[in-house]
Amino acid sequence: MEEDISLKKRKGDHHGERVLQAAQETGEKVKRKRGRPPAEKLPPNPPELTRTLNTLVDMVINYKDGLGRQISKGFVQLPSRKEAPEYYELIRKPVDFRRIRERVRNHKYRSVGDLEKDLFLLCHNAQTYNLEGSQIYEDSIVIKSVFESARQRIVTDEEQKETVSTSHSDNGGRAEDQFVPSAGKPLPVQLKKGTKEERSRNTMAKRLHSDLDSDEDLEDNTTKDEG
């Protein structure tokens, strides 16, 4: 009887251990599911786009006002949540130049328009949190204007380069496909051939003409003698 009781206890203990182990495994699985999913790796952007994005960011960050002050310094990195908890309560989508550079490096922006959205958001956040007329508020207006001017200049330069390259390729294609001699300058070979033929024809005409003249003179002399 006692052996049966002890056997049941051992079985119960083993069952409890299995249940506890299963619960731990389930908890680990749940924890894994609740964790942050791995970051999706995006395919790299074309080198031309990456170069354009970096150029735009550099032009805005390196801009200095008339006093030589680099106005982007107040936008390079935001304070932490501990340092300014009220900022993160008011601003739902914080962004700074450090994050913008990181997103360019990780190919998060798939176009210049994507970069523009984040940069305009940076300026909007500064104008939302800071008082109108404050230094950082006014600097955000200048940063937006600098970006718009830089983008317009880069787009214009790229369009001019595309136009020049297209015109060169078109001219090259026409030059290879057909040859158009300039007006008033016939082909040299044709000139030589035409000159020789004309000379020979003129020589023959002169000879024929001289022969006819000599025949007419001979007839005139014969008529005179008969008369």
Stockholm file with secondary structure:
# STOCKHOLM 1.0

chainA/1-227         MEEDISLKKRKGDHHGERVLQAAQETGEKVKRKRGRPPAEKLPPNPPELTRTLNTLVDMVINYKDGLGRQISKGFVQLPSRKEAPEYYELIRKPVDFRRIRERVRNHKYRSVGDLEKDLFLLCHNAQTYNLEGSQIYEDSIVIKSVFESARQRIVTDEEQKETVSTSHSDNGGRAEDQFVPSAGKPLPVQLKKGTKEERSRNTMAKRLHSDLDSDEDLEDNTTKDEG
#=GR chainA/1-227 SS CHHHHHHHHHHHHHHHHHHHHHHHHHHHHHHHHHSCCCCCCCCCCCHHHHHHHHHHHHHHHTCBCTTSCBGGGGGSSCCCTTTCHHHHHHCSSCCCHHHHHHHHHTTCCCSHHHHHHHHHHHHHHHHHHSCTTSHHHHHHHHHHHHHHHHHHHHHHHHHHHHHHHHHHHHHHHHHHHCCCCCTTCCCHHHHHHHHHHHHHHHHHHHHHHHHHHHHHHHHHHHHHHHC
#=GC SS_cons         CHHHHHHHHHHHHHHHHHHHHHHHHHHHHHHHHHSCCCCCCCCCCCHHHHHHHHHHHHHHHTCBCTTSCBGGGGGSSCCCTTTCHHHHHHCSSCCCHHHHHHHHHTTCCCSHHHHHHHHHHHHHHHHHHSCTTSHHHHHHHHHHHHHHHHHHHHHHHHHHHHHHHHHHHHHHHHHHHCCCCCTTCCCHHHHHHHHHHHHHHHHHHHHHHHHHHHHHHHHHHHHHHHC
//
